[in-house]
Amino acid sequence: MLLSEPTILVACAVAVILVGMAKGGFSGLGALGTPVAALALPPSTAAAILLPILIVQDVVSVWSFRHAWDKWIVGWMLPGALIGIGLGWAIAASVDERALMGVLGGITLLFGLYRLWIERGNRVVAASTSPGWVGALFGMATGFTSQVAHAGGPPFQMWVTPRKLPHLTYAGTNSILFAAINWLKVPSYVMLGAFTHDVMVAAALLIPLAIITTLISVRVVRVLRPERFYTIIYLLMVLLGGKLMLGAIS
């Protein structure tokens, strides 16, 4: 059994906690899930274990934020995400995942630093009003990076955080969009034969931890002040970007 190895168990548990925090509202942290699990497993196996767990966590997060999400944002990003998922599936074999994560990390780091700088000292910054077609492009990037490594959080953040949604609406929009994206990824994983018996057993054993982590994160997000929520998101983007870059370099 995969989780009988202590190093695999610890790596997968940490990965599940990270994606649980992301599903609970701290968007972006989920991008670390696959790289952390891949410290002890082949990346394809790590991604296969996490997908059923993500889907279960989606149920918790969607139910928790079902009354607060932005239909306009999801409506623009989801079609682009579908295209991105198709591209990721079609060229998965030729994608250098380490290089992709390094580039994604660099962009995420710079974006997080930029937003922290312009909003320093509680400065009031006008919300972005970029058109929907821009969101479709970011949706494509979200779908692509999600298909390749469950790392769709940063592109989502880059388009949605500047729009300054109420923080619960932001969390709900993230939950609804990624719930749809994760189900859209299932056929490609099935066709690739990724859901082996060992993979599904490992995922099932990790699901209780996934649910608990998601519920705790939802609780924390609900009591956070909105301005503090966005500061935390930008700080997490900086840390996430730095970690992805270091992982790519090393």
N, C-alpha and C positions, 0 to 999 in steps of 0.2 A: 504494500500500500504506500502511496506517495508520501502521506503525512507521517509515516512511521519514522522517517528520518528527521531528527531534531532540527537540522538547518533548514530543511524544506518547510517544516511546520512553522518555525519562527518567521521565515521570510513571507510565507503566505498569510500568516496572522497579521503581520505589520501591513502588508498590502491591503488586506481586507479592512483594517482600521482606517487606512488612508482613504480608500474609496468610500467607506461609510461616512467619513467626515465630509467628503465631497457631496455625497447624496443628501446629507443632512443640511446642506446649504453653503458649505465652504467650497464653492466651485473652484476647480482647477487642481486640487490636491489629488484627484483621481488619476491624473497623468503620471503620478509616481507609482501607481499600483503595479503595473506590468513590469517596469524596470526593477522594482524591489523584489517581486516574486521571481524575476529572471536572474537574480543573484544566485538562486539555488536550483532553478529549473531552466530548460530550454525556453526561449521567449514564446514560441508557439504554444507550448504546454501551459505556461503561465497565463497567457491570454485566454486560453480555452477554459481554464479553471475559473477565471474571474468573470467570464461572461454570464454564466447562470447566477452567480452571486450578485452581479450588477442588476440583473433583471428582478431578483427578489428584493433588493434594496430599492429599486424603482417603485415597487408596490408601496413600500413604507413612505417614501418621500412624496410620491404623487398623492397618496391619501392625505398626508399631513398638510400639503400646500394646495390641495385641489381647488380651493376657493380663491387663490391668489396667483394668477399667471397672466401673461400678456399674449393674447391670441395673435395679435398682429406680428409680433416678433417670431413666434413659432411658425406662423403661416409663411413668412418669408424665408426663414432659415431651413425649414425641413426639406423643401424640394432640393435646395442646394446640397444639403447633407446626403440626400439619396444619391445624387450624382457623385459626391465625394466617396461614399461607401462603395459604389460601383467601380470607381477608379482605383481605390485602394485594393479591392479584390482582384481587379484585372492585372495590376502591376505589382502585387505583393512580393512576388519572387525577386523582382529587380530592385526593390526599395532597400536602401541601406538604412536600417532602422536606427542605428546609432547616430549616423549623420543627421537624419531627420529630427531626432530628439535633441541633438545639439543645436540645430538651427532654431527649432521651436523654443528651446530654452533661452537662447540669446534674445529672441524677439520678445518673449514673455518677460524676461528680466528688464529689458529696456523700457517696455511699456509700463511695468509696475513702478519703476523709478520715475518715469515721466509723470504718471498720475499722482504719485506721492509729492512730487515737486510742485506741480501746479495747484494742488489742493492743500499745501502746507499751511499750518496755522489756521485751520478751519476756514480757509478761503472759499467763498461761494463761486463755483464754476458752473457756467450755463450747461445744461444737459445737451448732449449731442442730438441732432435732428437729421442724421444722415439717412438717405433714402433707403427704401426696402431692398432695392437691387444690390446695394452694398452688403446688406445682411445675407442675401442669397450667396454671395461670394464667400463671406465668412462661414456660412453654413456648409459650403462645399469643403472648405478647409477643416471644419469641425468634423464632418463625416469621414473625410480621408484619414485624418490623424486618429480618429476613434476606431476606424476599421483596422488600421495598421497596428495600433498599440493601446487602444482604449485611452487615448490622450487628446480627446476633443475639447477639454475644458478651456485651455488657453485661447484658442480662436473665438470661442463663445464669449469669453470675458472681454476680449478686445473690442468686440462690437457692442456688447450689451452693457457693460459697466458704465461707460460714459453717458449712457442714456438716463442714468440716475433714477432708476425705478425704485419704488418703495422696497425696502430690503426683503420683505416676505414675498413680494411679487417677483423680484429677481430670483429668489430661491425656487419659487413655484415654476417659473418659466424654464429655469435650468432643469428641474425635475421632469416636466412634461416633455421637453425636447429630447432629452437623453433617454427617457423611457422609450420613446418612439424609435430613436436611433439604435438602441440596443436590440430591439426586436427585429429591426431591419437587417442587422448583422447576422442573425441566427442562420438563415439559409446558407450563407457562404461557409460558415463553420461546419454545418452539417455536411455539405458537399465535400469539404476537405477532410472529413473524418476526424475532426478534432475532439469530438465528445466521446472519448473512449470510456470504458468502465472505470478505470482508475481516476480519470479526470472528474467524472460525475460523482464518484464516491468522495473524493477530496472536496469538491464544491459543496456537497451536501453536509459534510462535517463542519465546514466553515460558516454555513448559513446562520446559525444562532449568533455567532460573534458579529456577523454582518448586520443583522437586525438590531442588536443591542447598540452597536456603534452608531448606526443611522438614527435611532430614536434619541440617543443622548445628544447628538449633534443638532437635530431638529429642535430639541428643547433649548439648547444654548442659543441658537439663532433667534428663536422667538423672543428671548428676553434681552437681546442685544439692542443698544441704541442704534438707529439707522446710520448715523455718521461714523460710529465706531465700526459697524459692520463693513463698510466700504474700505476703511483704513486697513482692517484686518485682511480683506480680500487682496488689496494691493501689496501688502507685506508678504502674504502667502505667494503671490505671483513672483515677487523678487526672489524669495527663497526657492520656490519651485524652479524658476528659470535657472538660477545658479546651480541647483542640483542636477538638472538635466544637462547643462553645459559641462559640468565636471564629469558626469557619467560618460558623456560622449568623448571627452578628451582622454580620460583614463582608459 
